[in-house]
Amino acid sequence: MKRTATVRRKTTETQVSVTLCLDGKGTYSVKTGISFLDHMLVLLSRHSLIDLDVAAKGDVEVDIHHTNEDVALALGEALDKALAKRAGIKRFGEATVPMDEALVRAAVDVSGRPFLKISRGKARIKDMPGYSLNYAEQFFRALTTKAGLTLHIDILDGADAHHVLEAAFKAFAKALMRAVEKEARSGRVPSTKGRL
């Protein structure tokens, strides 16, 4: 049985719909009104093999903050729903991704405990028009909070903001894919506590 979920989030500032399948092939339909975020969500889907359908409308004429955050909140909630009791998953995942001069590592624990740490290391990043590392941090903070993930993103090197952010989303995607994969030898919750 495939692990799927749909979440709809409506506020006075945004309307967001997210449907995902953890056991997919990386197919996607993404339209948030934020071009760079669309690009990152496509990468997330393709490299995690999570099928993803995201549709959002928001007050992007004011600022992209509300839409960026609400998409992440809905995506995190959908991940949490699809994982259900989190039984039989590998739980931990790690990936390091290079993109030209950028090098980013992500480590995920599907622990039920939300925590985010982004370390910039030697990176010398200048923000680019339309999106920034701060927006990415807001996105990952909202996602980890709703999904109950511990996520460490280490920016080991990089100067081009596009390359750094792309490597970060790809590394997260690969780490998440490994963490939510089914563990063939166990159908149990991967914790001595008996629950996550």
DRENRO-224186 format. One record per residue: x, z, y of N, C-alpha, C in turn; chain; residue number from 1; residue in one letter. Coordinates in Angstrom, 3 decimals. Layout:
BEGIN
<<X, Z, Y>, <X, Z, Y>, <X, Z, Y>, A, NUM, a>
...
This chain:
BEGIN
<<0.836, 0.000, -1.185>, <0.000, 0.000, 0.000>, <0.887, 0.000, 1.257>, A, 1, m>
<<0.639, -0.932, 2.150>, <1.470, -1.048, 3.340>, <1.143, 0.046, 4.348>, A, 2, k>
<<2.192, 0.512, 5.041>, <2.043, 1.568, 6.044>, <1.789, 0.916, 7.393>, A, 3, r>
<<0.555, 1.038, 7.864>, <0.153, 0.395, 9.109>, <-0.539, 1.400, 10.021>, A, 4, t>
<<-0.619, 1.059, 11.292>, <-1.345, 1.890, 12.258>, <-1.665, 1.071, 13.493>, A, 5, a>
<<-2.749, 1.438, 14.142>, <-3.133, 0.864, 15.426>, <-3.412, 1.999, 16.392>, A, 6, t>
<<-2.893, 1.880, 17.596>, <-3.116, 2.875, 18.648>, <-3.517, 2.147, 19.917>, A, 7, v>
<<-4.552, 2.654, 20.553>, <-4.953, 2.143, 21.863>, <-4.846, 3.280, 22.869>, A, 8, r>
<<-4.249, 2.984, 23.994>, <-4.061, 3.988, 25.045>, <-4.588, 3.397, 26.349>, A, 9, r>
<<-5.509, 4.132, 26.998>, <-6.082, 3.655, 28.245>, <-6.005, 4.760, 29.282>, A, 10, k>
<<-5.432, 4.425, 30.427>, <-5.379, 5.345, 31.562>, <-5.864, 4.578, 32.802>, A, 11, t>
<<-5.877, 5.242, 33.947>, <-6.244, 4.544, 35.182>, <-5.159, 3.566, 35.606>, A, 12, t>
<<-3.973, 3.670, 34.992>, <-2.843, 2.820, 35.360>, <-2.518, 1.732, 34.343>, A, 13, e>
<<-2.877, 1.970, 33.073>, <-2.500, 1.030, 32.018>, <-3.559, 0.935, 30.928>, A, 14, t>
<<-3.513, -0.190, 30.217>, <-4.250, -0.366, 28.964>, <-3.246, -0.920, 27.957>, A, 15, q>
<<-3.078, -0.203, 26.848>, <-2.068, -0.587, 25.861>, <-2.689, -0.587, 24.470>, A, 16, v>
<<-2.365, -1.607, 23.695>, <-2.753, -1.670, 22.288>, <-1.501, -1.990, 21.470>, A, 17, s>
<<-1.271, -1.174, 20.430>, <-0.130, -1.392, 19.542>, <-0.616, -1.359, 18.102>, A, 18, v>
<<-0.281, -2.375, 17.344>, <-0.500, -2.393, 15.900>, <0.847, -2.674, 15.249>, A, 19, t>
<<1.160, -1.907, 14.211>, <2.433, -2.137, 13.523>, <2.280, -1.967, 12.030>, A, 20, l>
<<3.206, -2.575, 11.314>, <3.314, -2.428, 9.867>, <4.775, -2.161, 9.545>, A, 21, c>
<<5.040, -0.962, 9.023>, <6.416, -0.584, 8.694>, <6.986, -1.430, 7.563>, A, 22, l>
<<6.122, -1.978, 6.724>, <6.553, -2.748, 5.557>, <6.382, -4.245, 5.801>, A, 23, d>
<<6.756, -4.672, 6.988>, <6.569, -6.065, 7.374>, <7.800, -6.911, 7.181>, A, 24, g>
<<7.828, -8.016, 7.920>, <8.932, -8.973, 7.846>, <9.538, -9.235, 9.213>, A, 25, k>
<<9.106, -8.460, 10.215>, <9.643, -8.658, 11.558>, <8.904, -9.716, 12.348>, A, 26, g>
<<7.611, -9.893, 12.059>, <6.803, -10.809, 12.864>, <6.253, -10.045, 14.063>, A, 27, t>
<<5.993, -10.762, 15.156>, <5.631, -10.060, 16.378>, <4.758, -10.910, 17.290>, A, 28, y>
<<3.999, -10.213, 18.107>, <3.294, -10.770, 19.247>, <3.381, -9.698, 20.319>, A, 29, s>
<<4.087, -9.988, 21.390>, <4.372, -8.969, 22.403>, <4.090, -9.514, 23.794>, A, 30, v>
<<3.259, -8.785, 24.551>, <2.982, -9.161, 25.932>, <2.681, -7.893, 26.715>, A, 31, k>
<<3.669, -7.436, 27.496>, <3.513, -6.191, 28.247>, <3.422, -6.400, 29.756>, A, 32, t>
<<3.753, -7.599, 30.224>, <3.842, -7.826, 31.662>, <5.222, -7.505, 32.217>, A, 33, g>
<<6.117, -7.008, 31.348>, <7.504, -6.719, 31.733>, <8.387, -7.596, 30.852>, A, 34, i>
<<8.906, -8.655, 31.406>, <9.610, -9.667, 30.609>, <10.754, -9.085, 29.791>, A, 35, s>
<<11.570, -8.248, 30.406>, <12.715, -7.714, 29.680>, <12.272, -6.780, 28.564>, A, 36, f>
<<11.241, -5.972, 28.808>, <10.721, -5.101, 27.752>, <10.168, -5.938, 26.604>, A, 37, l>
<<9.479, -7.033, 26.920>, <9.015, -7.936, 25.860>, <10.185, -8.388, 24.993>, A, 38, d>
<<11.257, -8.781, 25.638>, <12.464, -9.231, 24.933>, <12.996, -8.126, 24.013>, A, 39, h>
<<13.032, -6.891, 24.509>, <13.542, -5.769, 23.716>, <12.619, -5.444, 22.541>, A, 40, m>
<<11.315, -5.534, 22.746>, <10.366, -5.247, 21.663>, <10.417, -6.328, 20.583>, A, 41, l>
<<10.647, -7.562, 20.988>, <10.833, -8.647, 20.013>, <12.070, -8.357, 19.162>, A, 42, v>
<<13.161, -7.945, 19.821>, <14.376, -7.578, 19.079>, <14.103, -6.410, 18.135>, A, 43, l>
<<13.373, -5.412, 18.630>, <13.044, -4.246, 17.804>, <12.291, -4.666, 16.548>, A, 44, l>
<<11.304, -5.517, 16.708>, <10.529, -5.992, 15.562>, <11.394, -6.785, 14.589>, A, 45, s>
<<12.105, -7.768, 15.114>, <12.880, -8.664, 14.259>, <13.964, -7.930, 13.478>, A, 46, r>
<<14.655, -6.982, 14.127>, <15.791, -6.327, 13.475>, <15.406, -5.101, 12.653>, A, 47, h>
<<14.195, -4.584, 12.855>, <13.723, -3.459, 12.029>, <12.849, -3.946, 10.880>, A, 48, s>
<<12.436, -5.220, 10.938>, <11.477, -5.810, 10.001>, <10.100, -5.140, 10.088>, A, 49, l>
<<9.830, -4.498, 11.217>, <8.511, -3.924, 11.472>, <7.660, -4.985, 12.157>, A, 50, i>
<<6.519, -5.332, 11.544>, <5.591, -6.249, 12.209>, <4.997, -5.520, 13.403>, A, 51, d>
<<4.934, -6.195, 14.537>, <4.555, -5.527, 15.773>, <3.661, -6.421, 16.621>, A, 52, l>
<<2.544, -5.854, 17.028>, <1.626, -6.529, 17.948>, <1.402, -5.587, 19.123>, A, 53, d>
<<1.885, -5.979, 20.284>, <1.776, -5.136, 21.478>, <1.140, -5.948, 22.591>, A, 54, v>
<<0.070, -5.397, 23.170>, <-0.572, -6.008, 24.337>, <-0.764, -4.912, 25.373>, A, 55, a>
<<-0.286, -5.169, 26.587>, <-0.398, -4.158, 27.639>, <-0.691, -4.812, 28.974>, A, 56, a>
<<-1.524, -4.133, 29.756>, <-1.768, -4.493, 31.149>, <-1.571, -3.226, 31.952>, A, 57, k>
<<-0.813, -3.341, 33.034>, <-0.555, -2.163, 33.849>, <-0.295, -2.520, 35.296>, A, 58, g>
<<-0.109, -1.497, 36.096>, <0.091, -1.673, 37.531>, <1.552, -2.016, 37.848>, A, 59, d>
<<2.026, -3.107, 37.228>, <3.430, -3.496, 37.409>, <3.731, -3.960, 38.833>, A, 60, v>
<<2.673, -4.247, 39.596>, <2.898, -4.600, 40.996>, <3.343, -3.378, 41.806>, A, 61, e>
<<3.030, -2.178, 41.302>, <3.494, -0.938, 41.933>, <4.909, -0.633, 41.460>, A, 62, v>
<<5.064, -0.623, 40.128>, <6.349, -0.302, 39.497>, <6.143, -0.510, 38.007>, A, 63, d>
<<7.210, -0.729, 37.265>, <7.043, -0.930, 35.816>, <7.002, 0.382, 35.047>, A, 64, i>
<<7.246, 1.493, 35.716>, <7.380, 2.789, 35.041>, <6.182, 3.119, 34.146>, A, 65, h>
<<4.963, 3.019, 34.674>, <3.784, 3.435, 33.906>, <3.618, 2.602, 32.631>, A, 66, h>
<<3.740, 1.291, 32.769>, <3.573, 0.414, 31.605>, <4.688, 0.631, 30.602>, A, 67, t>
<<5.922, 0.704, 31.074>, <7.082, 0.943, 30.208>, <6.882, 2.213, 29.379>, A, 68, n>
<<6.481, 3.291, 30.041>, <6.317, 4.570, 29.355>, <5.104, 4.568, 28.430>, A, 69, e>
<<3.985, 4.001, 28.888>, <2.770, 4.033, 28.064>, <2.878, 3.147, 26.831>, A, 70, d>
<<3.597, 2.031, 26.933>, <3.864, 1.216, 25.738>, <4.662, 2.043, 24.733>, A, 71, v>
<<5.661, 2.766, 25.217>, <6.492, 3.594, 24.331>, <5.682, 4.733, 23.714>, A, 72, a>
<<4.805, 5.356, 24.496>, <3.959, 6.432, 23.961>, <3.056, 5.909, 22.845>, A, 73, l>
<<2.443, 4.744, 23.071>, <1.560, 4.159, 22.054>, <2.350, 3.731, 20.820>, A, 74, a>
<<3.526, 3.150, 21.033>, <4.370, 2.743, 19.903>, <4.817, 3.956, 19.097>, A, 75, l>
<<5.210, 5.023, 19.779>, <5.608, 6.239, 19.081>, <4.469, 6.847, 18.281>, A, 76, g>
<<3.279, 6.863, 18.870>, <2.114, 7.399, 18.158>, <1.777, 6.544, 16.936>, A, 77, e>
<<1.900, 5.223, 17.075>, <1.643, 4.331, 15.939>, <2.669, 4.553, 14.827>, A, 78, a>
<<3.930, 4.733, 15.192>, <4.958, 5.035, 14.186>, <4.619, 6.321, 13.441>, A, 79, l>
<<4.241, 7.340, 14.183>, <3.897, 8.626, 13.572>, <2.724, 8.477, 12.608>, A, 80, d>
<<1.692, 7.757, 13.027>, <0.518, 7.540, 12.164>, <0.880, 6.768, 10.899>, A, 81, k>
<<1.663, 5.709, 11.063>, <2.036, 4.884, 9.906>, <2.906, 5.657, 8.925>, A, 82, a>
<<3.720, 6.571, 9.425>, <4.582, 7.381, 8.549>, <3.802, 8.463, 7.812>, A, 83, l>
<<2.637, 8.826, 8.335>, <1.772, 9.845, 7.735>, <2.559, 11.113, 7.423>, A, 84, a>
<<2.621, 11.516, 6.154>, <3.347, 12.741, 5.784>, <4.845, 12.510, 5.616>, A, 85, k>
<<5.272, 11.262, 5.782>, <6.685, 10.884, 5.714>, <7.289, 11.081, 4.321>, A, 86, r>
<<6.435, 11.134, 3.318>, <6.912, 11.320, 1.949>, <7.592, 10.047, 1.453>, A, 87, a>
<<8.680, 10.230, 0.704>, <9.357, 9.128, 0.038>, <10.228, 8.262, 0.917>, A, 88, g>
<<10.441, 8.658, 2.175>, <11.310, 7.853, 3.044>, <12.760, 8.339, 2.950>, A, 89, i>
<<13.671, 7.497, 3.403>, <15.085, 7.887, 3.392>, <15.394, 8.912, 4.486>, A, 90, k>
<<14.605, 8.917, 5.546>, <14.641, 9.868, 6.657>, <15.746, 9.609, 7.671>, A, 91, r>
<<16.960, 9.357, 7.238>, <18.085, 9.160, 8.150>, <18.478, 7.681, 8.196>, A, 92, f>
<<18.898, 7.238, 9.386>, <19.391, 5.876, 9.525>, <20.412, 5.813, 10.640>, A, 93, g>
<<21.389, 4.937, 10.470>, <22.450, 4.791, 11.479>, <22.867, 3.329, 11.524>, A, 94, e>
<<23.204, 2.856, 12.735>, <23.690, 1.483, 12.885>, <24.555, 1.384, 14.130>, A, 95, a>
<<25.575, 0.560, 14.049>, <26.416, 0.246, 15.195>, <26.340, -1.251, 15.421>, A, 96, t>
<<26.050, -1.633, 16.656>, <25.843, -3.047, 16.979>, <26.742, -3.467, 18.135>, A, 97, v>
<<27.539, -4.518, 17.936>, <28.301, -5.094, 19.041>, <27.512, -6.234, 19.676>, A, 98, p>
<<27.685, -6.411, 20.962>, <27.202, -7.617, 21.628>, <28.206, -7.952, 22.720>, A, 99, m>
<<29.042, -8.915, 22.432>, <30.145, -9.272, 23.318>, <30.963, -8.019, 23.656>, A, 100, d>
<<31.048, -7.637, 24.919>, <31.873, -6.477, 25.297>, <31.184, -5.141, 25.030>, A, 101, e>
<<29.897, -5.171, 24.720>, <29.127, -3.943, 24.511>, <29.185, -3.506, 23.048>, A, 102, a>
<<29.202, -2.196, 22.851>, <29.186, -1.620, 21.506>, <28.332, -0.357, 21.562>, A, 103, l>
<<27.267, -0.336, 20.753>, <26.311, 0.774, 20.795>, <26.006, 1.244, 19.379>, A, 104, v>
<<25.990, 2.571, 19.218>, <25.623, 3.188, 17.942>, <24.323, 3.962, 18.124>, A, 105, r>
<<23.435, 3.861, 17.132>, <22.198, 4.648, 17.125>, <22.101, 5.383, 15.797>, A, 106, a>
<<21.666, 6.632, 15.866>, <21.421, 7.434, 14.668>, <20.030, 8.054, 14.798>, A, 107, a>
<<19.238, 7.928, 13.733>, <17.846, 8.375, 13.733>, <17.620, 9.368, 12.603>, A, 108, v>
<<16.882, 10.420, 12.918>, <16.358, 11.351, 11.910>, <14.849, 11.391, 12.105>, A, 109, d>
<<14.107, 10.938, 11.091>, <12.647, 10.949, 11.153>, <12.199, 12.360, 10.754>, A, 110, v>
<<12.512, 13.300, 11.619>, <12.446, 14.724, 11.299>, <11.149, 15.407, 11.682>, A, 111, s>
<<10.351, 14.765, 12.536>, <9.195, 15.442, 13.105>, <9.554, 16.244, 14.343>, A, 112, g>
<<10.854, 16.312, 14.642>, <11.325, 17.060, 15.818>, <11.818, 16.066, 16.872>, A, 113, r>
<<11.092, 15.937, 17.978>, <11.501, 14.965, 18.998>, <12.730, 15.418, 19.769>, A, 114, p>
<<13.717, 14.540, 19.829>, <14.929, 14.818, 20.591>, <15.607, 13.493, 20.899>, A, 115, f>
<<16.082, 13.348, 22.133>, <16.803, 12.142, 22.524>, <18.077, 12.525, 23.250>, A, 116, l>
<<19.161, 11.872, 22.863>, <20.416, 12.010, 23.603>, <21.038, 10.629, 23.735>, A, 117, k>
<<21.309, 10.236, 24.976>, <21.995, 8.978, 25.237>, <23.321, 9.308, 25.900>, A, 118, i>
<<24.408, 8.905, 25.253>, <25.755, 9.126, 25.783>, <26.311, 7.799, 26.267>, A, 119, s>
<<26.874, 7.802, 27.454>, <27.341, 6.554, 28.054>, <28.789, 6.223, 27.738>, A, 120, r>
<<29.561, 7.163, 27.247>, <30.940, 6.883, 26.862>, <31.732, 6.182, 27.944>, A, 121, g>
<<32.396, 5.075, 27.565>, <33.246, 4.325, 28.501>, <32.484, 3.238, 29.248>, A, 122, k>
<<31.184, 3.165, 29.025>, <30.409, 2.069, 29.609>, <30.453, 2.101, 31.135>, A, 123, a>
<<30.608, 0.927, 31.718>, <30.650, 0.781, 33.176>, <29.481, -0.117, 33.572>, A, 124, r>
<<28.276, 0.414, 33.467>, <27.077, -0.412, 33.584>, <26.529, -0.394, 35.003>, A, 125, i>
<<26.232, -1.584, 35.504>, <25.487, -1.718, 36.753>, <24.088, -2.189, 36.387>, A, 126, k>
<<23.080, -1.585, 37.017>, <21.704, -1.986, 36.722>, <21.478, -3.448, 37.067>, A, 127, d>
<<20.576, -4.062, 36.317>, <20.216, -5.441, 36.594>, <18.809, -5.459, 37.180>, A, 128, m>
<<18.431, -6.529, 37.844>, <17.085, -6.606, 38.409>, <16.019, -6.542, 37.315>, A, 129, p>
<<14.975, -5.756, 37.526>, <13.832, -5.747, 36.621>, <13.840, -4.692, 35.537>, A, 130, g>
<<15.008, -4.220, 35.127>, <15.069, -3.198, 34.089>, <16.417, -2.493, 34.224>, A, 131, y>
<<16.500, -1.273, 33.708>, <17.731, -0.502, 33.863>, <17.906, 0.426, 32.675>, A, 132, s>
<<19.062, 1.043, 32.591>, <19.300, 2.044, 31.555>, <18.346, 3.230, 31.724>, A, 133, l>
<<18.003, 3.556, 32.972>, <17.046, 4.639, 33.201>, <15.672, 4.310, 32.625>, A, 134, n>
<<15.214, 3.061, 32.788>, <13.943, 2.658, 32.185>, <14.027, 2.719, 30.667>, A, 135, y>
<<15.155, 2.283, 30.111>, <15.333, 2.355, 28.659>, <15.303, 3.801, 28.187>, A, 136, a>
<<15.939, 4.687, 28.944>, <15.920, 6.099, 28.569>, <14.500, 6.663, 28.614>, A, 137, e>
<<13.721, 6.291, 29.650>, <12.318, 6.722, 29.714>, <11.540, 6.194, 28.509>, A, 138, q>
<<11.800, 4.941, 28.144>, <11.131, 4.338, 26.997>, <11.453, 5.106, 25.719>, A, 139, f>
<<12.730, 5.323, 25.445>, <13.125, 6.001, 24.213>, <12.667, 7.466, 24.198>, A, 140, f>
<<12.645, 8.126, 25.361>, <12.179, 9.517, 25.406>, <10.698, 9.599, 25.037>, A, 141, r>
<<9.886, 8.707, 25.600>, <8.453, 8.696, 25.289>, <8.222, 8.368, 23.815>, A, 142, a>
<<8.946, 7.379, 23.306>, <8.793, 6.972, 21.905>, <9.177, 8.107, 20.957>, A, 143, l>
<<10.328, 8.729, 21.181>, <10.776, 9.790, 20.269>, <9.847, 10.996, 20.324>, A, 144, t>
<<9.295, 11.277, 21.502>, <8.380, 12.407, 21.642>, <7.137, 12.202, 20.787>, A, 145, t>
<<6.518, 11.034, 20.892>, <5.285, 10.770, 20.143>, <5.535, 10.510, 18.655>, A, 146, k>
<<6.680, 9.910, 18.326>, <6.958, 9.581, 16.921>, <7.567, 10.752, 16.159>, A, 147, a>
<<8.048, 11.762, 16.870>, <8.705, 12.882, 16.193>, <10.043, 12.474, 15.603>, A, 148, g>
<<10.832, 11.751, 16.407>, <12.152, 11.295, 15.963>, <13.245, 12.040, 16.712>, A, 149, l>
<<14.340, 12.299, 16.024>, <15.585, 12.661, 16.697>, <16.384, 11.371, 16.800>, A, 150, t>
<<16.815, 11.048, 18.022>, <17.530, 9.788, 18.248>, <18.739, 10.035, 19.129>, A, 151, l>
<<19.891, 9.626, 18.631>, <21.125, 9.635, 19.415>, <21.531, 8.184, 19.631>, A, 152, h>
<<21.754, 7.818, 20.879>, <22.263, 6.498, 21.218>, <23.576, 6.706, 21.944>, A, 153, i>
<<24.648, 6.195, 21.368>, <25.980, 6.312, 21.961>, <26.425, 4.940, 22.444>, A, 154, d>
<<26.533, 4.794, 23.758>, <27.050, 3.554, 24.333>, <28.564, 3.685, 24.339>, A, 155, i>
<<29.186, 3.066, 23.369>, <30.620, 3.230, 23.168>, <31.445, 2.411, 24.149>, A, 156, l>
<<30.886, 1.278, 24.553>, <31.579, 0.441, 25.536>, <30.590, -0.576, 26.066>, A, 157, d>
<<30.932, -1.172, 27.203>, <30.089, -2.209, 27.763>, <30.112, -2.218, 29.270>, A, 158, g>
<<29.858, -3.391, 29.831>, <29.809, -3.549, 31.282>, <28.551, -4.293, 31.704>, A, 159, a>
<<28.115, -5.248, 30.910>, <26.934, -6.041, 31.213>, <25.691, -5.277, 30.743>, A, 160, d>
<<24.819, -4.931, 31.682>, <23.641, -4.116, 31.354>, <22.756, -4.787, 30.306>, A, 161, a>
<<22.598, -6.107, 30.414>, <21.782, -6.824, 29.428>, <22.364, -6.654, 28.028>, A, 162, h>
<<23.661, -6.823, 27.895>, <24.307, -6.690, 26.590>, <24.187, -5.262, 26.060>, A, 163, h>
<<24.394, -4.279, 26.912>, <24.310, -2.879, 26.494>, <22.897, -2.539, 26.027>, A, 164, v>
<<21.889, -2.922, 26.805>, <20.504, -2.605, 26.435>, <20.088, -3.352, 25.168>, A, 165, l>
<<20.495, -4.602, 25.054>, <20.164, -5.368, 23.850>, <20.820, -4.741, 22.618>, A, 166, e>
<<22.067, -4.353, 22.731>, <22.742, -3.694, 21.609>, <22.073, -2.364, 21.278>, A, 167, a>
<<21.604, -1.634, 22.296>, <20.934, -0.346, 22.061>, <19.631, -0.532, 21.296>, A, 168, a>
<<18.812, -1.496, 21.707>, <17.544, -1.728, 21.006>, <17.778, -2.252, 19.592>, A, 169, f>
<<18.778, -3.109, 19.413>, <19.082, -3.617, 18.067>, <19.609, -2.499, 17.170>, A, 170, k>
<<20.478, -1.650, 17.708>, <21.009, -0.538, 16.911>, <19.887, 0.421, 16.531>, A, 171, a>
<<19.000, 0.711, 17.478>, <17.849, 1.559, 17.165>, <16.983, 0.919, 16.080>, A, 172, f>
<<16.744, -0.376, 16.202>, <15.920, -1.082, 15.219>, <16.511, -0.972, 13.815>, A, 173, a>
<<17.808, -1.222, 13.694>, <18.461, -1.157, 12.380>, <18.458, 0.266, 11.827>, A, 174, k>
<<18.729, 1.244, 12.691>, <18.731, 2.639, 12.247>, <17.335, 3.061, 11.811>, A, 175, a>
<<16.319, 2.667, 12.574>, <14.936, 3.007, 12.228>, <14.519, 2.351, 10.920>, A, 176, l>
<<14.901, 1.088, 10.729>, <14.579, 0.388, 9.488>, <15.108, 1.155, 8.279>, A, 177, m>
<<16.343, 1.603, 8.380>, <16.952, 2.344, 7.263>, <16.291, 3.695, 7.053>, A, 178, r>
<<15.893, 4.346, 8.135>, <15.306, 5.688, 8.036>, <13.904, 5.676, 7.430>, A, 179, a>
<<13.117, 4.628, 7.720>, <11.726, 4.602, 7.231>, <11.593, 3.883, 5.893>, A, 180, v>
<<12.689, 3.315, 5.395>, <12.649, 2.661, 4.085>, <12.254, 3.663, 3.009>, A, 181, e>
<<11.573, 3.177, 1.995>, <11.199, 4.016, 0.860>, <12.431, 4.325, 0.016>, A, 182, k>
<<12.536, 5.565, -0.400>, <13.598, 6.012, -1.302>, <13.082, 5.837, -2.724>, A, 183, e>
<<13.675, 4.916, -3.461>, <13.160, 4.548, -4.787>, <13.135, 5.714, -5.765>, A, 184, a>
<<14.038, 6.665, -5.617>, <14.137, 7.757, -6.596>, <13.253, 8.951, -6.286>, A, 185, r>
<<12.544, 8.916, -5.144>, <11.766, 10.096, -4.776>, <10.528, 9.713, -3.996>, A, 186, s>
<<9.423, 10.348, -4.322>, <8.200, 10.191, -3.549>, <7.918, 11.437, -2.731>, A, 187, g>
<<8.907, 12.321, -2.700>, <8.721, 13.604, -2.008>, <9.093, 13.509, -0.537>, A, 188, r>
<<8.636, 14.501, 0.217>, <9.060, 14.640, 1.603>, <10.543, 15.008, 1.604>, A, 189, v>
<<11.379, 14.289, 2.362>, <12.818, 14.539, 2.309>, <13.238, 15.763, 3.134>, A, 190, p>
<<12.790, 16.922, 2.676>, <13.139, 18.178, 3.332>, <12.925, 19.328, 2.350>, A, 191, s>
<<13.809, 20.295, 2.369>, <13.631, 21.470, 1.512>, <12.463, 22.331, 1.985>, A, 192, t>
<<11.963, 22.077, 3.205>, <10.820, 22.808, 3.737>, <9.505, 22.320, 3.139>, A, 193, k>
<<9.538, 21.117, 2.559>, <8.330, 20.564, 1.977>, <7.484, 19.767, 2.958>, A, 194, g>
<<7.872, 19.738, 4.206>, <7.170, 18.945, 5.217>, <8.112, 18.630, 6.367>, A, 195, r>
<<7.788, 17.547, 7.086>, <8.537, 17.164, 8.279>, <7.606, 17.251, 9.465>, A, 196, l>
